[in-house]
């Protein structure tokens, strides 16, 4: 009788343990689902990776910028020159998922610039259009701390006005085909308090593969009567971003990035027939972009913040407030 009672108690304990383990797994699974359900729009500066197969991702950005000063050749801060160059800009990312690991992205840009009593754009101007193919090289595995790795490869098409300009403000293009590629990494980590932190890192590189035929006033700074060719210099950007989930809907964001650019090359003859051959100055800058995201659901969100340049050389010091909508269809 005692042996039978002991067996019953042992079985009851085993069932209790199994129930406890089962409840723990369900509880943990609930947290796991909550973590996976964090909503993001993406930061202001960082490039995102592939999107889901069959999904169209549209993200229009709206920004305003004006210089507050400039960084000299040795990084010294200089006052802004007047009249100030101001600009409104709309840049929209159009991304479509062709397969689980392959997407195509088109980036359209529309600018309107002006200087007080010193010229303005003749209406909104469409700039050069980048088209990129995005391939996910490595799928993420958070448990093994393996990030998603993406390769971007594309071309910037010279669709923007760059020569025979009515006003220098109309010069929004380079006139050259520019190859560009990038490597990006993205990881998501769960921090104490069940808050998610998404980390991105990237490195862009751009190089012109053709030169532009230049006539009269151009975006390269030439005047009426000039005839020649120009080529933009190599350029790139490296940076990382942090997106910290305060709640499922609210996200605190920060980008930190460094830009660099070699000077453009200009050769030709001016209106007097004098031969001109010069290279523009190289420049660099550091920028930081704090922002907030608010997401109505997994497919719709908005981000608002400002991009500020805080160090560099041969570069304007700018603060550019901006906001963007993020939508998936």
C-alpha positions as CSV (number, residue, x, y, z in Angstrom):
1,X,0.0,0.0,0.0
2,X,2.8,2.4,0.9
3,X,4.7,1.5,-2.3
4,X,1.6,2.2,-4.3
5,X,1.1,5.6,-2.5
6,X,4.7,6.5,-3.2
7,X,4.3,5.7,-6.9
8,X,1.2,7.9,-7.1
9,X,3.0,10.8,-5.4
10,X,5.9,10.3,-7.8
11,X,3.7,10.4,-10.8
12,X,1.8,13.4,-9.5
13,X,5.1,15.3,-9.0
14,X,6.2,14.4,-12.5
15,X,3.0,15.7,-13.9
16,X,3.3,18.9,-11.9
17,X,6.9,19.4,-13.2
18,X,5.7,18.8,-16.8
19,X,2.9,21.2,-16.3
20,X,5.3,23.8,-14.9
21,X,7.7,23.3,-17.9
22,X,4.9,23.5,-20.3
23,X,3.6,26.8,-18.8
24,X,7.1,28.2,-18.8
25,X,7.5,27.4,-22.5
26,X,4.2,29.0,-23.3
27,X,5.1,32.0,-21.3
28,X,8.5,32.3,-22.9
29,X,7.0,31.7,-26.3
30,X,4.6,34.6,-25.6
31,X,7.6,36.9,-24.9
32,X,9.4,35.6,-28.0
33,X,6.3,36.5,-30.1
34,X,6.3,40.0,-28.5
35,X,9.9,40.5,-29.4
36,X,9.4,39.4,-33.0
37,X,6.4,41.7,-33.2
38,X,8.5,44.9,-32.7
39,X,7.5,47.5,-35.3
40,X,10.1,49.7,-37.2
41,X,10.2,52.2,-40.0
42,X,14.0,52.3,-40.3
43,X,16.3,55.2,-39.4
44,X,16.8,58.5,-41.3
45,X,20.2,57.7,-42.8
46,X,20.9,54.0,-42.8
47,X,20.0,51.8,-45.9
48,X,17.7,48.9,-45.2
49,X,18.1,45.4,-46.6
50,X,15.8,43.3,-48.7
51,X,12.0,43.4,-48.2
52,X,9.6,40.5,-48.2
53,X,8.8,38.6,-51.4
54,X,5.9,40.2,-53.3
55,X,5.9,43.3,-51.0
56,X,6.2,46.9,-52.3
57,X,7.9,49.2,-49.7
58,X,7.4,52.9,-50.3
59,X,9.2,55.5,-48.1
60,X,9.0,59.2,-49.0
61,X,11.3,61.6,-47.1
62,X,10.7,65.4,-46.8
63,X,13.4,67.7,-45.6
64,X,14.6,71.3,-45.4
65,X,18.2,72.4,-45.2
66,X,20.3,75.5,-45.0
67,X,23.9,76.1,-44.0
68,X,24.8,77.4,-40.5
69,X,28.4,77.9,-41.4
70,X,31.2,75.8,-42.9
71,X,34.2,73.7,-42.1
72,X,37.4,75.0,-43.6
73,X,40.3,73.0,-45.1
74,X,41.7,72.2,-41.7
75,X,38.3,71.6,-40.0
76,X,38.1,75.1,-38.5
77,X,34.5,76.4,-38.1
78,X,33.7,79.4,-40.4
79,X,30.6,81.6,-40.5
80,X,28.0,81.0,-43.2
81,X,28.4,83.0,-46.4
82,X,25.4,85.1,-47.4
83,X,23.0,84.8,-49.1
84,X,22.2,81.4,-47.6
85,X,21.6,78.4,-49.8
86,X,18.2,76.9,-48.8
87,X,16.5,73.8,-50.2
88,X,13.4,71.7,-49.8
89,X,13.7,68.1,-50.9
90,X,11.6,65.0,-51.4
91,X,13.4,61.7,-51.8
92,X,11.3,58.5,-52.1
93,X,12.5,54.9,-51.9
94,X,10.6,52.4,-53.9
95,X,11.5,48.8,-53.1
96,X,10.0,45.6,-54.3
97,X,10.8,42.1,-53.1
98,X,11.4,39.8,-56.1
99,X,12.2,36.8,-53.9
100,X,13.0,36.1,-50.2
101,X,16.6,37.2,-50.6
102,X,16.5,39.5,-53.7
103,X,14.9,43.0,-54.0
104,X,15.1,45.9,-56.4
105,X,15.1,49.6,-55.2
106,X,14.6,52.9,-57.1
107,X,15.3,56.2,-55.4
108,X,13.6,59.3,-56.8
109,X,14.7,62.8,-55.7
110,X,12.9,66.1,-56.2
111,X,14.6,69.4,-55.1
112,X,13.7,73.1,-54.9
113,X,16.5,75.4,-54.0
114,X,16.9,79.2,-53.7
115,X,19.1,82.0,-52.3
116,X,17.6,85.2,-51.1
117,X,17.8,87.8,-54.0
118,X,20.3,85.5,-55.8
119,X,18.3,83.0,-57.9
120,X,15.9,80.1,-57.4
121,X,15.0,76.8,-59.1
122,X,12.6,77.1,-62.0
123,X,10.1,74.8,-60.3
124,X,10.8,71.5,-58.5
125,X,13.7,69.7,-60.2
126,X,14.1,65.9,-60.5
127,X,17.6,64.8,-59.6
128,X,19.7,61.8,-60.7
129,X,18.0,58.4,-60.1
130,X,19.8,55.5,-58.3
131,X,18.6,52.0,-59.2
132,X,20.0,49.2,-56.9
133,X,19.7,45.4,-56.8
134,X,19.8,44.1,-53.2
135,X,20.9,40.5,-52.4
136,X,20.8,39.1,-48.9
137,X,24.1,37.1,-48.6
138,X,23.4,35.8,-45.1
139,X,20.1,35.3,-43.3
140,X,20.1,36.5,-39.6
141,X,20.4,34.0,-36.7
142,X,19.9,36.0,-33.5
143,X,20.6,33.0,-31.2
144,X,24.0,32.6,-32.8
145,X,24.6,36.4,-33.1
146,X,24.8,36.2,-36.8
147,X,23.5,39.4,-38.5
148,X,21.7,39.7,-41.9
149,X,24.3,40.7,-44.5
150,X,23.1,42.5,-47.7
151,X,25.0,43.4,-50.9
152,X,23.8,46.5,-52.8
153,X,24.9,47.0,-56.5
154,X,23.5,49.6,-58.8
155,X,23.8,52.6,-61.0
156,X,23.0,56.3,-60.6
157,X,21.3,57.4,-63.8
158,X,22.0,61.1,-65.0
159,X,18.4,62.3,-65.2
160,X,18.9,65.6,-63.4
161,X,19.6,68.9,-65.2
162,X,23.3,69.8,-65.2
163,X,24.1,71.9,-68.3
164,X,22.7,74.9,-70.2
165,X,21.1,76.0,-66.9
166,X,18.8,79.1,-66.7
167,X,19.9,79.4,-63.1
168,X,22.6,77.7,-61.1
169,X,19.8,76.5,-58.7
170,X,18.5,74.3,-61.5
171,X,21.7,72.2,-61.4
172,X,20.7,69.1,-59.5
173,X,22.5,66.4,-61.6
174,X,26.0,65.3,-62.4
175,X,25.5,64.3,-66.1
176,X,27.5,61.1,-65.4
177,X,26.6,57.4,-64.8
178,X,27.8,56.5,-61.4
179,X,28.3,52.9,-60.2
180,X,27.7,52.3,-56.5
181,X,27.7,49.4,-54.2
182,X,27.3,48.8,-50.5
183,X,27.6,46.2,-47.8
184,X,25.1,46.4,-44.9
185,X,24.6,44.4,-41.7
186,X,21.6,44.2,-39.4
187,X,21.1,42.5,-36.0
188,X,18.3,42.7,-33.4
189,X,19.0,42.1,-29.7
190,X,16.6,41.8,-26.8
191,X,17.7,44.0,-23.8
192,X,16.5,43.8,-20.2
193,X,12.9,44.8,-19.8
194,X,12.1,43.1,-23.0
195,X,13.1,46.0,-25.2
196,X,14.5,45.3,-28.7
197,X,17.6,47.0,-30.0
198,X,18.1,46.9,-33.8
199,X,21.6,47.7,-35.0
200,X,22.7,48.5,-38.5
201,X,26.1,49.1,-40.1
202,X,26.9,50.0,-43.6
203,X,29.5,51.1,-46.1
204,X,28.8,52.8,-49.4
205,X,31.2,53.4,-52.3
206,X,30.4,55.4,-55.5
207,X,32.5,55.9,-58.6
208,X,31.6,57.6,-61.9
209,X,32.0,55.3,-65.0
210,X,31.4,58.1,-67.6
211,X,32.0,61.8,-67.8
212,X,29.5,64.6,-68.6
213,X,29.5,66.9,-71.6
214,X,29.4,70.4,-70.3
215,X,28.0,73.4,-72.1
216,X,27.5,77.0,-70.7
217,X,26.3,77.2,-67.1
218,X,26.5,73.8,-65.4
219,X,26.3,72.2,-62.0
220,X,30.1,72.1,-62.1
221,X,30.2,75.9,-61.6
222,X,31.1,76.8,-65.2
223,X,29.8,80.0,-66.9
224,X,28.2,80.9,-70.3
225,X,30.5,80.0,-73.2
226,X,32.2,77.0,-71.5
227,X,32.7,73.8,-73.5
228,X,34.3,70.8,-72.0
229,X,33.8,67.7,-69.8
230,X,33.4,67.0,-66.1
231,X,33.4,64.0,-63.9
232,X,32.3,63.7,-60.2
233,X,34.9,62.4,-57.8
234,X,34.7,59.1,-55.9
235,X,32.7,59.2,-52.8
236,X,31.3,57.0,-50.0
237,X,29.7,56.8,-46.6
238,X,30.2,54.6,-43.6
239,X,28.0,54.5,-40.5
240,X,25.9,52.7,-38.0
241,X,22.4,53.2,-36.5
242,X,20.6,52.2,-33.3
243,X,16.8,51.7,-33.0
244,X,15.6,51.1,-29.4
245,X,12.0,49.9,-28.9
246,X,10.4,51.9,-26.1
247,X,7.1,50.2,-26.9
248,X,5.9,48.2,-29.8
249,X,4.8,51.4,-31.5
250,X,7.4,54.0,-30.3
251,X,11.1,53.7,-31.2
252,X,14.1,55.9,-30.3
253,X,16.6,56.2,-33.2
254,X,20.1,57.5,-33.8
255,X,22.4,57.4,-36.8
256,X,26.1,58.3,-36.9
257,X,27.8,58.4,-40.2
258,X,30.9,59.7,-42.0
259,X,30.8,61.0,-45.6
260,X,33.8,61.5,-47.9
261,X,34.2,62.8,-51.4
262,X,37.1,63.4,-53.8
263,X,36.9,66.6,-55.9
264,X,35.3,66.6,-59.3
265,X,37.4,66.9,-62.4
266,X,36.8,69.7,-64.9
267,X,38.4,70.2,-68.3
268,X,37.5,72.4,-71.3
269,X,37.6,75.9,-72.7
270,X,35.9,79.0,-71.4
271,X,34.2,81.7,-73.4
272,X,37.6,83.3,-74.2
273,X,39.1,80.1,-75.5
274,X,41.3,79.6,-72.4
275,X,42.0,76.0,-71.5
276,X,40.7,75.1,-68.1
277,X,41.8,72.0,-66.1
278,X,41.1,71.8,-62.4
279,X,40.1,69.4,-59.7
280,X,37.7,70.4,-56.9
281,X,38.6,70.1,-53.2
282,X,38.0,66.8,-51.4
283,X,35.7,67.0,-48.4
284,X,34.6,65.0,-45.4
285,X,31.9,65.3,-42.8
286,X,30.5,63.6,-39.7
287,X,26.8,63.6,-39.2
288,X,24.4,62.5,-36.4
289,X,20.7,62.0,-36.9
290,X,18.5,61.5,-33.8
291,X,14.8,60.8,-34.4
292,X,11.6,59.2,-33.1
293,X,9.5,56.5,-34.9
294,X,5.8,55.9,-34.4
295,X,4.3,52.8,-36.0
296,X,0.5,52.3,-36.4
297,X,1.1,48.7,-37.2
298,X,3.7,46.4,-38.8
299,X,3.1,48.0,-42.3
300,X,2.7,51.7,-41.6
301,X,4.9,54.1,-39.7
302,X,6.4,57.6,-39.5
303,X,9.8,58.9,-38.4
304,X,10.8,62.5,-37.6
305,X,14.1,64.0,-36.6
306,X,17.1,66.1,-37.8
307,X,20.4,65.4,-39.5
308,X,23.2,67.6,-38.2
309,X,26.8,67.9,-39.3
310,X,29.2,68.4,-36.5
311,X,32.7,67.9,-37.9
312,X,34.6,67.8,-41.3
313,X,36.5,69.9,-43.8
314,X,35.6,71.8,-46.9
315,X,31.9,71.2,-46.1
316,X,28.9,73.2,-45.1
317,X,27.6,72.9,-41.5
318,X,23.9,72.1,-41.9
319,X,20.9,71.1,-39.8
320,X,18.3,69.4,-41.8
321,X,14.9,68.6,-40.1
322,X,13.0,65.9,-41.9
323,X,10.3,63.3,-41.6
324,X,9.4,60.2,-43.6
325,X,6.5,57.8,-44.0
326,X,7.0,54.1,-44.3
327,X,4.4,51.9,-46.0
328,X,4.3,48.3,-47.2
329,X,1.8,47.0,-49.6
